[in-house]
Amino acid sequence: MADRDLEKAALRGEPSYVWRSGQERRLKMILSAAGERIKGRVLENGCGVGMYLSRLAQYSSQTIGLEFDLARALEARRIAPQVVNAAGELLPLPSTSFDFILSHEVLEHVQDDRACVEEMARILRPGGRMAIFVPNRGYPFETHGIYWRGQYKFGNIPLVNYLPRSFRDRLAPHVRVYSTGDLEILFSGLPVNAVNRQIIFGAYDNIIARRPRLGGQLRRVLQGLEDSPAQFFGLSHFWVVEKN
């Protein structure tokens, strides 16, 4: 990966470029969270190159994507033409106009995550829902890499997120990580209620591609822990909140 691509990955993350079992599993969770709302007006806030957007469009009456990175927005338009190039902190969309919003591994990259959730709450209709995936601080690896002596080091770096917050943020100033308490604070005071709060493990598709038996067993064991206290070590939070 070129230095420019690495820097972009550090600042904005890497969207889904391929569709595998991990994405399929999350799509099922998203559709379950949306319920009948998926048939209405849907926004993917931070749609990347449009992988989830194209699937959501199969169910809704109108699906709109929003993407901050222009190159990715243009690529997403090849899949779903209704893509807006804008920032999540100031959505160019009318209030109370959406039935369902997806924010998939996006809030950790924005400048102001509180402003983003305020904006999503603003444009939701009463009874509308937003589904949010964000990185879990309890996961043993920082999946977005770190900065070490001024240089960005790409990869899964162990134990970074277990450091005191001040030290952790010096190593990974480019990306947030969330505890359950962090999310409670993030949504506090907004006209929404959490209707689902989970911590989930990954699908380990890359491991399965290289070593199918080992990867498949790892997936079964770890995903089987999602209903236990060991979910603390999961990859991502999955929250569904509903507007009052």
Secondary structure, 3 states (H helix, E strand, C coil): CCHHHHHHHHHHCCCCCCCCHHHHHHHHHHHHHHHHHHHCEEEEECCCCCHHHHHHCCCCCEEEEEECCHHHHHHHHCCCCCEEECCCCCCCCCCCCEEEEEEECCCCCCCCHHHHHHHHHHHEEEEEEEEEEEEECCCCEECCCEEECCEEECCCEECHHHCCHHHHHHHCCCCCCECHHHHHHHHCCCCEEEEEEEEECCCCHHHHHHCHHHHHHHHHHHHCCCCCHHHHHCCEEEEEEEEC
